[in-house]
């Protein structure tokens, strides 16, 4: 068992769960206390000592199933399949096995170790033989699914399936080939034949299990990678769901980075007034020194999001990001515009994400079927909402700056820039197309602190880093 | 001390706490390995309660340290009572005069005062905070460090030191070592990730929302007067609501509140009008309530349809006649 625990711990490490030496030591002590008798207790003990992050629990559960029920489960399933194939109930099947054993003894047929384990339904023995063969064939080295066939073959070789096939054939003939062949005997012959296929199935499943053990984390990493590179333009429902997962993680990162900044600025200047006041109770002797608490810089974010037809898929995703932002921080105000501008802060606060976004882009807030007019929207923002921009505010504009040849009114941006802490423009269009056709990006560009091309998650990650760290 | 995992379940049951095998195993291990438990999980699943019940089940005192941003050693460990010391020196002025009588020069006076140091820096003038109380307690105790994720990293590092050897050194008094190593329960809502070093020293326990059976058992235990049918329906409804994508999912305490409210109203079974009126007991956001109402209306209708197809048919017939 010790070796199994150590192997399991290294398997966890391989799958991205940090397990230190002291933790695997704890596991041994814990197992000594709860004992190995009950599966659930063992599982709880391993879980409590080896896994320390809630996010790792699902991976642990999968691996635990794969590793500790591995062979026993497979053997049971394979037997069930055999029962189905022979059309017998478990009780009948058991009886059949017993009769077969007796018959073989009566006729004085010698069995090899493997054949005996297989024919007598000895799960433990079979498991040991499978593991030994897997060790000889080096199945643990398997890394990818396409290697399955090759390793399965190597394992069959190591187990000696060829010899077994001949042996079982011989037994089958000895049972059925004697002429009279009662129904019972024919059934047994079929069982023997079936057992060979059962073993092959076992080997295949064993190898598959091995692949999965090593693959749990790789699969997830690969999935996120492809997702991160994907453009917002082409997202299916399912991908949007997974993207949400990613945005939540991103937002988590935002929060952590922010907490770090807050901590470094924890101590302010020496506060004379407060020190005097606090130490009056000690007769004015300054036992306790007071510092003025630095005011926390809560991030104030103001988002202007273009929801015109040309960027619809992008803004849908961007609105998801805005929604997450608003969920995390109290001081986020969001607006959407096409040619009118409308505030959606309340809408986002009160509704769940899908409803909120649906309502925002369906035209409940502003007319979304108009032609884009950035200039007009900006002027309207200037008239009605400019007071919302203070020197603590980060203004984010999401849009492609395709203005339908209307007046760009870039002076609004200049004024916003003067008032705001920073102005960020995220443009979903490829950088090379900026300024061509009706794109007014070149006119707006000089007034922005950060201008990023932002079509997919990786680009968004980069922008977020900048936004938090400056 | 607990004798077996079953013993844990039983004694927790005695404290009106329904606990799963998984939780019981971890508690049993913690008691025997003498390791702290770090409990994580969504709000309102009974993380803090676990520590209280643990103390109750063992008959130990519970000492609680509530963490918050800016919590420091003075608030967690000990503090000198300066005001009291000052007061004493004022009152004892004459006595101090006596001590100093005949002292030759400043040096000797200071020496004489220094000899009396231990009068002022003794346990008489120390205010023990939760950590020191847990360490110096003469009987075994349970130490609950609540919402550890709210504290600063500096405090976490300090805590690490205390938790690893259960001794603290007070410069003026020397090292104080725990007579009984307390059972420590730390809870976290995961506002921030705890350091690996802290996690390494703890057993990790993740408590999720209870499943249907457990929640039913909890409701039956905590709301004695509740009818079996109402309990079933409430739990089913709450379990259905938790599957929705809401801002804040209803916790166990909210299930209990709702059940209590419904029993107060003498309700025997849920219907959609009632759900509509009382949903604010378990959901705290307007948007959440609206979503859940829609879902629950369907849920109640489904349950009714499953339950009573036959009587419905009969009554229809009556109307037709």
Boltz contact constraints between the chains, C-beta under 6 A:
constraints:
  - contact:
      token1: [A, 20]
      token2: [B, 200]
      max_distance: 6.0
  - contact:
      token1: [A, 22]
      token2: [B, 200]
      max_distance: 6.0
  - contact:
      token1: [A, 29]
      token2: [B, 33]
      max_distance: 6.0
  - contact:
      token1: [A, 30]
      token2: [B, 29]
      max_distance: 6.0
  - contact:
      token1: [A, 33]
      token2: [B, 32]
      max_distance: 6.0
  - contact:
      token1: [A, 40]
      token2: [B, 21]
      max_distance: 6.0
  - contact:
      token1: [A, 41]
      token2: [B, 25]
      max_distance: 6.0
  - contact:
      token1: [A, 44]
      token2: [B, 22]
      max_distance: 6.0
  - contact:
      token1: [A, 44]
      token2: [B, 25]
      max_distance: 6.0
  - contact:
      token1: [A, 48]
      token2: [B, 26]
      max_distance: 6.0
  - contact:
      token1: [A, 48]
      token2: [B, 203]
      max_distance: 6.0
  - contact:
      token1: [A, 48]
      token2: [B, 204]
      max_distance: 6.0
  - contact:
      token1: [A, 52]
      token2: [B, 199]
      max_distance: 6.0
  - contact:
      token1: [A, 52]
      token2: [B, 204]
      max_distance: 6.0
  - contact:
      token1: [A, 54]
      token2: [B, 40]
      max_distance: 6.0
  - contact:
      token1: [A, 54]
      token2: [B, 206]
      max_distance: 6.0
  - contact:
      token1: [A, 57]
      token2: [B, 206]
      max_distance: 6.0
  - contact:
      token1: [A, 281]
      token2: [B, 83]
      max_distance: 6.0
  - contact:
      token1: [A, 282]
      token2: [B, 82]
      max_distance: 6.0
  - contact:
      token1: [A, 282]
      token2: [B, 83]
      max_distance: 6.0
  - contact:
      token1: [A, 282]
      token2: [B, 86]
      max_distance: 6.0
  - contact:
      token1: [A, 283]
      token2: [B, 86]
      max_distance: 6.0
  - contact:
      token1: [A, 287]
      token2: [B, 82]
      max_distance: 6.0
  - contact:
      token1: [A, 350]
      token2: [B, 286]
      max_distance: 6.0
  - contact:
      token1: [A, 350]
      token2: [B, 287]
      max_distance: 6.0
  - contact:
      token1: [A, 351]
      token2: [B, 287]
      max_distance: 6.0
  - contact:
      token1: [A, 352]
      token2: [B, 245]
      max_distance: 6.0
  - contact:
      token1: [A, 352]
      token2: [B, 287]
      max_distance: 6.0
  - contact:
      token1: [A, 352]
      token2: [B, 291]
      max_distance: 6.0
